[in-house]
């Protein structure tokens, strides 16, 4: 991978600019109101999702017109064969947003030939921006961040989420949630995978797992966790691809215990 320092800076600058514009649009809609549609019975999309995505895509396209862009609402925006791919969630936490619950964000990752180069997650409700660049660490509002030093699950605060088909499928994460609740200091569910990953990165959570994730859920957050000293794998403890669907992220210290618990639960079914 041969990416110059200048190129990495330009990618990061554009990602931050696009995220800030998307975040300002979300804030405007949160204040003035918006229409809500249903993708499925419990999967929502709002005017804010669509407006944020359009603005973000426009910013990226102006700076890097040859790059590929993959976004949650409209899918692949380009047919270019560029090795660069921008992976966007214009509103991660749509259900929270629709209910006025202040836990949502804009997530933007930049991938080059399968390797994440840049990750940016902006939480407009807290004025927090998480940024990571490959090999250069991660920051929160320009201050370096690191994962927690919690040594074992019994002392850990974990977080998870549930897929939109939780009501209709057997493999819905409820058994895992119950088991981890009994083995940890505490469990949380924020409703946004990008925030969960960022909170692992800055030490607010110690571990996270979830099923049926999409690339735009994890592209930026994966790099932010790794650049803050954390570990990201699939449920088997193997290398995680953002195009896979099951993920464990942690401070690294509780990771093997989490893999073991998930294996115990899922092989006993």
BATILUM-661106 format. One line per 10 residues: their letters; for each residue x, y negated, z of C-alpha. Coordinates in steps of 0.1 Angstrom, whole numbers, plus 5000, padded with zeros to 4 digits. Each point is the difference from the previous one (the first is absolute). Last residue first. Example, Ala and Ser with C-alpha at 12.3 -4.5 7.8 and 13.67 -1.06 7.14 Angstrom:
// BATILUM-661106
SA	5137,5011,5071  4986,5034,5007
***
This chain:
// BATILUM-661106
XXXXXXXXXX	4721,5245,5206  5031,5009,5021  5025,4990,4973  4986,4964,5000  5002,4995,5037  5034,5015,5007  5015,4983,4969  4986,4966,5011  5015,5005,5034  5034,5011,4987
XXXXXXXXXX	5002,4971,4975  4992,4975,5028  5026,5016,5023  5026,4997,4973  4992,4963,4995  5000,4988,5036  5036,4986,4998  4998,4988,4964  4981,4968,5009  4971,5015,4981
XXXXXXXXXX	4983,5005,4966  4981,5032,4991  4983,5001,4966  4976,5021,4980  4989,4990,4965  5029,5001,4977  5005,4972,4974  5018,4979,5025  5025,5029,5002  5011,5013,5034
XXXXXXXXXX	5031,5022,5004  4992,5030,5022  4989,5002,5036  4972,5024,4991  4973,4973,5005  5018,4978,4975  5029,4978,5010  5008,4965,5012  5026,4992,5026  5008,4967,5017
XXXXXXXXXX	5031,4978,5001  4984,4967,4991  5008,5005,4963  4982,5033,5000  4968,4985,5015  5000,4971,4976  5006,5023,4971  4971,5022,5008  4978,4970,5007  5004,4984,4965
XXXXXXXXXX	4990,5031,4981  4976,5016,5026  4964,4989,4994  5006,4990,4964  5013,5035,4992  4968,5016,5013  4994,5018,5033  4981,5033,5004  5011,5009,5035  5015,4980,5029
XXXXXXXXXX	5028,4999,5025  5015,4973,5021  5026,4999,5028  5016,4976,5026  4977,4970,4996  5008,4964,5009  5037,5006,4992  5005,4977,4970  5001,5026,4974  4972,5022,5015
XXXXXXXXXX	4979,4968,5000  5008,4996,4963  4989,5035,4992  4967,4995,5019  4995,4967,4983  5003,5016,4965  4977,5029,5011  4971,4977,5008  4970,5011,5021  5016,4992,5033
XXXXXXXXXX	4996,5034,5017  5018,5004,5034  5011,5028,5022  5016,4999,5035  5026,5015,5023  5002,5031,4979  4991,5037,5001  4962,5000,5005  4994,4973,4974  5023,5019,4977
XXXXXXXXXX	4977,5030,5001  4968,4980,4995  5014,4981,4970  5014,5032,4984  4966,5017,5003  4983,4969,4985  5024,4997,4971  4973,5006,4973  5008,5034,4986  4964,5013,5002
XXXXXXXXXX	4987,4976,4974  4968,4978,4998  5000,4974,5027  5038,4993,4999  4997,4994,4962  5013,4964,5003  5032,5012,5016  5007,4996,5037  5028,4981,5017  5028,5005,5025
XXXXXXXXXX	5019,4983,5028  5023,5012,5028  5011,4985,5032  5027,5022,5014  5011,5011,5035  4989,5036,4997  5011,5000,4964  5037,4997,5009  5029,4976,4999  4984,4965,4997
XXXXXXXXXX	5029,4979,4985  4978,4979,4978  5006,4991,4964  5021,4969,4990  4992,4965,4988  5022,4972,4987  4984,4965,5002  4989,4984,4968  4963,5000,5009  5003,5037,5007
XXXXXXXXXX	5031,5014,4984  5014,5032,4984  5034,5012,4992  5023,4994,4970  5004,5034,4983  4968,4997,4980  4983,4967,5008  4974,4998,5028  4975,4972,5008  4973,4998,5027
XXXXXXXXXX	4980,4968,5000  4979,4990,5031  4977,4970,5000  4977,5019,5024  4968,5001,4979  5020,4997,4967  5018,5034,5005  5025,5001,4972  5018,5032,4990  5030,4999,4977
XXXXXXXXXX	5021,5029,4989  5029,4998,4975  5022,5025,4982  4981,5033,5003  5016,5027,4979  4980,5019,4974  5017,4984,4969  4998,4966,5016  4971,4993,5024  4987,4967,5013
XXXXXXXXXX	4975,5000,5029  4973,4976,5008  4975,5002,5029  4974,4973,5009  4985,5003,5034  4971,5009,5023  4993,5001,5037  4978,4971,5011  4966,5017,5002  4975,4979,4981
XXXXXXXXXX	4980,5031,4990  5009,4998,4963  5037,4994,5009  5001,5031,5022  4985,5020,4972  5024,4985,4975  5031,5010,5021  5027,4996,4973  4989,4971,4978  5021,4993,4969
XXXXXXXXXX	5017,5035,5001  5027,4998,4975  5027,5022,4985  5024,4982,4977  5018,5023,4976  5035,4995,4985  5014,5026,4976  4982,4981,4973  4979,5021,4976  4972,4974,4997
XXXXXXXXXX	4964,5011,4999  4988,4974,5025  4974,4994,5026  5001,5036,5014  4971,5003,5024  4974,4972,5002  4991,5001,5037  5031,5015,5016  5027,4985,4979  5028,5015,4978
XXXXXXXXXX	5021,4974,4981  5027,5010,4975  5026,4973,4993  5005,4983,4966  4984,4967,5010  5022,4995,5031  4995,4965,5014  4967,4992,4983  4987,5036,5004  5008,5000,5037
XXXXXXXXXX	4981,4968,5007  4971,5011,4979  4998,5034,5017  4998,4983,5034  4973,4977,4989  4979,5027,4985  5004,5023,5030  4990,4973,5024  4969,4992,4980  4990,5036,4998
XXXXXXXXXX	5005,5009,5036  4983,4967,5011  4969,5007,4979  4996,5031,5022  5006,5037,4996  4986,5027,5023  5006,5037,5005  4973,5014,5024  4974,5014,4975  5022,4996,4970
XXXXXXXXXX	5015,4970,4981  4975,4978,5018  4996,4963,4995  5004,4970,5023  4994,4964,4993  5020,4973,5017  5000,4974,5028  5016,4965,5004  5025,5007,5028  5010,5035,4992
XXXXXXXXXX	5001,4991,4963  5025,4972,5006  5022,5022,5022  5000,5027,4973  5010,4975,4974  5028,4987,5022  5013,5036,5005  5001,5006,4962  5020,4968,4996  5024,5010,5028
XXXXXXXXXX	5004,5035,4985  5008,4987,4966  5026,4976,5013  5015,5027,5022  5002,5025,4971  5015,4973,4977  5027,4991,5025  5008,5037,5006  5003,5007,4963  5022,4970,4994
XXXXXXXXX	5023,5009,5030  5003,5036,4987  5010,4986,4966  5026,4977,5015  5015,5028,5021  5003,5021,4968  4982,5032,4995  5019,5030,4987  4984,5032,5012
***
